[in-house]
């Protein structure tokens, strides 16, 4: 019987089972080349001695860390938090840990973070990368296995994306159905692929409705950006506002309230993402519910397939669902 006052090691198992250290290592790491009867004997001996393989030692033997990295543009954004929740919970069920890096909307940091975290992990998920397409296409082959969230299809990596174009077009049609013909759009950061998809939706709407006017205003992605845009919004004379996301819309709602502008009686406002706070604004915010947690789960499934020799779908899309609330109403006469 082994001395229970010290930790049982692989040498103790090898000695008791009368096998080599390499045989114990192969058995404990699930190597199928070991004779089944011999493997059963080693496992029984290990159980009797109370031996468990060290996760660090297992990683060294297998050449894997059981850790993947996720690079996001803004950890403060609730949508990215929900995507990370989907990734981390799904990865945890498969025995992986998640390392998170935040580029803070700095395009120059994305490449450095992607390369650095990939060197320390088994794989990488790039969440809504802001870098230009030529740079992204050149970077991805050296990061494999890698999965991209919320970009156009890529030759070197599977992509999981929300269909922002369709959902924003539905929000535009909702405002048109309420009689709005003069709209303003508070745009996100220029490098955002989801912002480009929203701009494409606006172009679709203009083509379908020749009398429709949509003014595009530079804004941002956070509460302060929306709050700071109030003067520009009011100067357009628009009756309906489409914000890049809910945080921007919430900032705008706050500034409009300070100015005494009544929403939706004088001005309708729609957000995007349907973050948990959207239903509790005053008035509750019309938005498009992005299935962010599912995006994370799908991204992990694609990466896990790449890590384990499986096949991942090259391009998966999920369509946000428009949620109508009290922040949008008929255009003022």
N, C-alpha and C positions, 0 to 999 in steps of 0.2 A: 504493500500500500504506500502511495506517495506521501511525502511529508506535507501536511496541509498548512504548515506555517509559512510556506513560500509558494509563489506562483508556479504552477505546473507549466513546463515548457515543451517544445516540440521534441527536444532530446529525450525527455522522460517518456513520451509516447513511443518514440522509435525504439528505445531500450526495452520497454515492457512488451511491445508488440513484436520485437525481434525483426525489425525492418530498418531500412535506411532512412535517413532524414529526408531525402528527396521523395521517397515513397509516401511518407506522412504528409509532406507538403502537397504532393499531387492529389492525394485523397481529400485533404481538407479544403482544397481549392476546386473540387469537383471535376478533376481530370478523368475523363472516361476511359483512358488507356490502361488504367490499373485493373488487374484481375478482380472481378466482383467479390470473390470470397476473401481475398486479401484486403480489399477495401473495407468490407464489412468488419473484418477483424480489427483493422486500424480504428475505425469509427467506434467500435465497442470499447476498445482500450481507452480511447480519448474520453469517452463518456464516463467510464469507470474512474478515470483519474481526474475528471472535472476540467479537462483541457478545452479551451476555446481559442480559436485563432485570433490574433491581434488584427484589427482592421488595418493598421498601418503596415504590418507585415504582409497582410494579404495584398494590399495595394502595391507594395514593392515587388512581390512575386508575380502578380498579374500585369504589372506595368500600367496600372490604372489608378486613378485617384478616387473613383466613385463620386466625383464632383463635376458639375457643369457650371458654366458662367452665363449670366444674362446681363447684357448691356442695355440700359434704358436711357432715354433722353431727359427724364425728369421724374425723380422718385416722389415728388410732392403731388403729382397728378394722380387722382384716385383711379383713373382708368388703367394706368400702368401698374398701380398697386394691385388691381384686380387681375391683370394678366399675370403678374408675378405670383399671386396666390394660386392661380390655376397651374402654373408651371411647378411651383415648389411642392404643392400637395401631390400632384401626379408623380413627380420625380421621387418624392419620399416613399411612395408606395412601391416604387421599383428599386429602392435601396440607394438612391442618389441624394447628394446634398447640392445646394444651389448657392453659388457665389454671385453677388449682385454688384454691379458697377454703374454709377450714374454719371453721364457725360454733361449734365447740367445745361443741355441745349447748346453745347459748344462743339461745333462740327469738327474742329481740329483735335478734340479729345477722343472722338469716337474710334478712330483707327488705332491710336495708342492703347486705349482700354481694351479694344477687341484683341489685339495681338498679345498684349501682356497677360490678360486673363486666360486666353486660350492656351498659352504656354504652361499654365499652372493647372489646367483642367482637362477633362476627357472630351469636351465638346462645348459648343457655344450657341446661344440664341441671341441674335441681334434684334432688339425690339424697336420698331419704327426708326431705323437709322436715318439720320438727316443728311448724310454725305451724298454728293452727286452720283448718279447712276454709273458713269464711267469708273469712278474711284471704287464704288462698291463692287462692281463686276470684277475689277482687278484684284480686290482684296479677298473675296470669298474663297477662291481655290486654296489659298494658303491657310485658311482657318478650318478646313474640313476635319471632322464633321461639324456642320453649322446649319442652322435654320434661321430664316428671316421672318419677322412678323411685320405685317402692314407695309409691304412694298409690292411693286409689280413682279411678275414671274422672273426668276433668275436661272441662268443656265447651270450655275455651280452649287445651288442649294435649294431645298424645298422652301416654299413660302406659304405662310398662313396669314390671311388678310381679311379684314372687314370690308364690305362693299359700301364705302362711304358715298360713292357717286349716286347709287340708287337711292340710298336713304335720304341724302340731302335733297335730291330731286323730289322725293315725296313730301318733304317739308315745304319746298317751294310751291308745289301743287296745292298743298293744304292752305297756304296763305292766299294763293290766287283764288281758291274756292271761296274764301272769305271776302273777296272783293279787293284785295291789295294788288296794286299795279306798279307801285314804286317801293322797291326794297333796297336794303343795304346789307352788305355782308362784311362782317368783321373777320378779316383773314388771319390765319395762323402764321407760323414762321415760314419763310420762303422755301426752306429746304425740306419741308414736310411733304411726304408723298400723299398723305391723307388730305392735306390742304390742296394739293394739285387735283386730287379726285373731286374735291368739293368745287373747285373752280370749273372743272369739266362739267359738273352737274349744272352750274349756273349757265354755262354756254349752251347746254342742251335746252334749258328752260327758255333762254332768249330766242333760240331757233324755233321752239314750239309756240311761243307767244310773242309775236312781233311788237306788240304794244307794251311789253313788259320792260321796265327800267330797273336795273340792278346796279347799284353803286358799290364798288369794292373799296373797302377802307383797310389800310394796314393796321394791325392790332397786335396780337400775341397769343399766348396760351394760358394765361393765368388771370386771377381775379383783378389784380391791379391794372392789367391791360384793358380789361373791359370797363373798369371804372374810369380810366383815363380817356376813353374814347367818346364820352358822352357829348362833348361839344361838337365833334366831327359828325356824330350820328344825327344830332338835332339839326345841324347845318344842311344836311342832305334833303330834309323835308320828307324822308321816307316814312311810310306808315307801318312797315313790317321790317324787323331786324332779324337776320340770321347770324348767330355767333358761331365761331369756329368750334367752341366746346361749351360745356355748361359753366365752367369756371369763368370764362369771359362773359357769358350771359348773366351770371350772378353778379359780377362786378358792375355791369351796365345797369342791371335792375337797381342796385344800391344807389348809384349816382342819379338815376332817373327819379328815384324816390326823393332824394335830397333836393332835386330841382322842382319837385311838385308835379312831375309828369305822371299821369295815371296810366298804368299798364293793366289791361289791354285797351282801355277805352280810347286813349289817345295814340298809343303806340303798342303794337304787338311785338313780342320778343320770343324767339325760339333758340334753344341751345342744341347741344349734341353730346352724346355719350350716355345720358341718363344716369349720372352718378347718384349715389344714395341721397345726397342733399337736395337733388333737383325737385323732388316732390314737396319739400318743406320750405321753399322760397315763398315770397309774397309778391305776386300770386304764384302758385305752383307752376313750374316751368314745363312748357311743351318741349319735347326733346326726342332724340332717337336713341333707343337703348342698344348699345353695343354689347354683344355677348363676350365681354372681356375675359371672364374666367374661362369660358370655353375656348377662346383664342389661345390662352396659355396652355390649357390641356392638350389642344391639338398640336401646338408647337412642341410640347414635350413628347407627344406620341411620335412625331416625325423625327425628332432628334434621337429618341430611344431606338427607333427602327434603324437609324444610321449607325448607332453605337453597337447594335447587336447583329449587324449583318442583314437586316431586313430591308424592305422596300418602303419608301415614303412617297406619298402623293406629291407630285412636283408643285401643285398649286391648289390650295384649298381656300374657298371664300365663305364667309358667313355674313348674312345680310342683317343689319340693325333693324329694329322694329320701332316705327314711329309711335310715340306716346303723346297723346293730346291732353293738355291740361289748360289751366285758366289764363296762362300768359298770352294766349293768342285768341283773337276774336275778330268780328267783322271790322273792315276798314272804316275809319270815321268818314262821314259824308262831307 
